[in-house]
């Protein structure tokens, strides 16, 4: 058996063994995951369908927008794929323990690289089919397109995936070659991302005075369309190729596909040759310990120790958590990217003259901003807050044996996460409200909503993190992508839809004049406030209570 | 100081520990031997309250480890076989964290930590991140973290993994000193020479059952084998029967 076949067979065996375990999973878990996936796909389809319908209703200009949307969509996918490959290739190709195992065996560096490259490509790309599927279906049904459209889309999307993987992986390899250490690398990546987002947001600097619905949407979309039509970008070849298939211009479609394919072949040659030369030196550089910085007395200690009302052991755990977070660039960079993007966007709301819009639009934008902030918070909560307790399982001999109750550990994590969540999200919503120059009522409602969302989101993540704590798992990805992690995110999402969605809906209908009179509005708002407060209390207290109870029964 | 009554632990159908009855006195150095998967770590985890027994009870200084968990934890120190350290903390920060969790007074904690850093020659690395330290240096930090609160009972699971001869020498002396001061030590190890050298009493567990316990002389009598502890251990665990398997092994490569 050749080396390639042996490695492929191993991958197949791992997959087979994993699949064999599936029937042993509880039916409830499988049913829930199945329901959640269906919900996501159906939700995606519904949103795309509604968007296409909306543009259709705009008339002539809407049809242009729909066509542009098709090109924009593939541009978005392409850039997201490249970015995803940049991030995942680092973890898969350079930090994976499996590389060490391969290096002990008589395999060439380029062969090891290609195996890990394929793995990285798969990990970076599989989730995109969940975005592609609903869009293609909505677009296909909307345009009454035949089977050839779907087949062509897949035929064109596959080489795009490979090309994005080649570009993303090559970018990461070159960055690692040039940049001296991991910290600088992450700082540069964060900087590039934020600068890119900033550039995109600031593209639209010249604004037409008209502010009706059509111009509102066109001004949001048109600045992007030029880039999506660039001849040098592979996403344009994909969109052109699929369009050619739709219009029956098969020779042209073949030309665009061959252009993609030839670039993929060339890209593989380039990356293979690059890997032969620099993969091992780069890998070796990453494994060597970084410069040993001296950490003398930290300001975090003195800052936290000022809060004398917190017990010394809780303060010690808080100091530990803050230090671990602040020293791990991989963690804080994700916060910086997501909240940085929101902050830049909110900070630029006046550049778009949103503050001059009608109250209906301002109210809509304001609630969408709350939803976006709370959603980012929920995602980061699922990624960082939920796995916290499971990850402490590794330190059982310290925390598990110290004379500190599990209740105290759980509550410490809850309060610390809540403090930072509130600090960031309340700040963002204040910025959004200030820029939109919203009414006092919206100020009060939006701040109340975001505070309650924070409490619920952190309570859910901490509580369910304790209920589903698995002290044997070392990989955070395995924790938050498991059943408990998915349930946590799904419940967060449902909570947001029920609260922000309903309250925002009341304001929106009121702005549209569909709620008759201030008395009825007040009645609705009081009902909403009661409902949101009760739901938030349930979402926070119940999971925390269940979490504490579960921790008492847990074994290390 | 340590007492177990009919201690059992089952994982599904697998009986990891069966009917374990032990009594270890204050200041005694007890070593716990056994082949792989014999139930040593499971026993230690039950004695430290990290695992709940399926049946039976475990007491540390007359405190039921399940019922008086928090009280019992105050007097326990544990050195696991695969310890996890927060790699983004420095050794000093880590030891301060552990000391504070045990409620040590800050002045005493800083002084004691410094003492240990001197003793284990860790001063040069006390303020750099743990992730930059070698396995051996990390193991020394584990000892400091487990001993800083002066536990009355110390549980050690594979004590000397990754340590250099100098550190091993230091730790052996330190542990002996602690037992002479009244600390009870329960140590599980595969290094039989260490057990022979340090232990006051030895217990041998196999397939979850305690098959022998006593002083070295008592074990010699029980097994009917005179000589090294290795021979006694192999005899009692019936590992000598496998000799024929070794002679039959065709080492083709």
Boltz contact constraints between the chains, C-beta under 6 A:
constraints:
  - contact:
      token1: [A, 289]
      token2: [B, 132]
      max_distance: 6.0
  - contact:
      token1: [A, 292]
      token2: [B, 128]
      max_distance: 6.0
  - contact:
      token1: [A, 292]
      token2: [B, 132]
      max_distance: 6.0
  - contact:
      token1: [A, 294]
      token2: [B, 127]
      max_distance: 6.0
  - contact:
      token1: [A, 295]
      token2: [B, 90]
      max_distance: 6.0
  - contact:
      token1: [A, 295]
      token2: [B, 127]
      max_distance: 6.0
  - contact:
      token1: [A, 296]
      token2: [B, 127]
      max_distance: 6.0
  - contact:
      token1: [A, 312]
      token2: [B, 100]
      max_distance: 6.0
  - contact:
      token1: [A, 313]
      token2: [B, 100]
      max_distance: 6.0
  - contact:
      token1: [A, 313]
      token2: [B, 101]
      max_distance: 6.0
  - contact:
      token1: [A, 316]
      token2: [B, 97]
      max_distance: 6.0
  - contact:
      token1: [A, 316]
      token2: [B, 100]
      max_distance: 6.0
  - contact:
      token1: [A, 320]
      token2: [B, 97]
      max_distance: 6.0
  - contact:
      token1: [A, 324]
      token2: [B, 86]
      max_distance: 6.0
  - contact:
      token1: [A, 324]
      token2: [B, 88]
      max_distance: 6.0
  - contact:
      token1: [A, 327]
      token2: [B, 88]
      max_distance: 6.0
  - contact:
      token1: [A, 328]
      token2: [B, 88]
      max_distance: 6.0
  - contact:
      token1: [A, 394]
      token2: [B, 84]
      max_distance: 6.0
  - contact:
      token1: [A, 395]
      token2: [B, 84]
      max_distance: 6.0
  - contact:
      token1: [A, 396]
      token2: [B, 50]
      max_distance: 6.0
  - contact:
      token1: [A, 397]
      token2: [B, 78]
      max_distance: 6.0
  - contact:
      token1: [A, 397]
      token2: [B, 80]
      max_distance: 6.0
  - contact:
      token1: [A, 397]
      token2: [B, 83]
      max_distance: 6.0
  - contact:
      token1: [A, 398]
      token2: [B, 98]
      max_distance: 6.0
  - contact:
      token1: [A, 400]
      token2: [B, 50]
      max_distance: 6.0
  - contact:
      token1: [A, 401]
      token2: [B, 73]
      max_distance: 6.0
  - contact:
      token1: [A, 401]
      token2: [B, 78]
      max_distance: 6.0
  - contact:
      token1: [A, 402]
      token2: [B, 101]
      max_distance: 6.0
  - contact:
      token1: [A, 403]
      token2: [B, 70]
      max_distance: 6.0
  - contact:
      token1: [A, 403]
      token2: [B, 73]
      max_distance: 6.0
  - contact:
      token1: [A, 403]
      token2: [B, 74]
      max_distance: 6.0
  - contact:
      token1: [A, 404]
      token2: [B, 101]
      max_distance: 6.0
  - contact:
      token1: [A, 555]
      token2: [B, 51]
      max_distance: 6.0
  - contact:
      token1: [A, 555]
      token2: [B, 52]
      max_distance: 6.0
  - contact:
      token1: [A, 556]
      token2: [B, 50]
      max_distance: 6.0
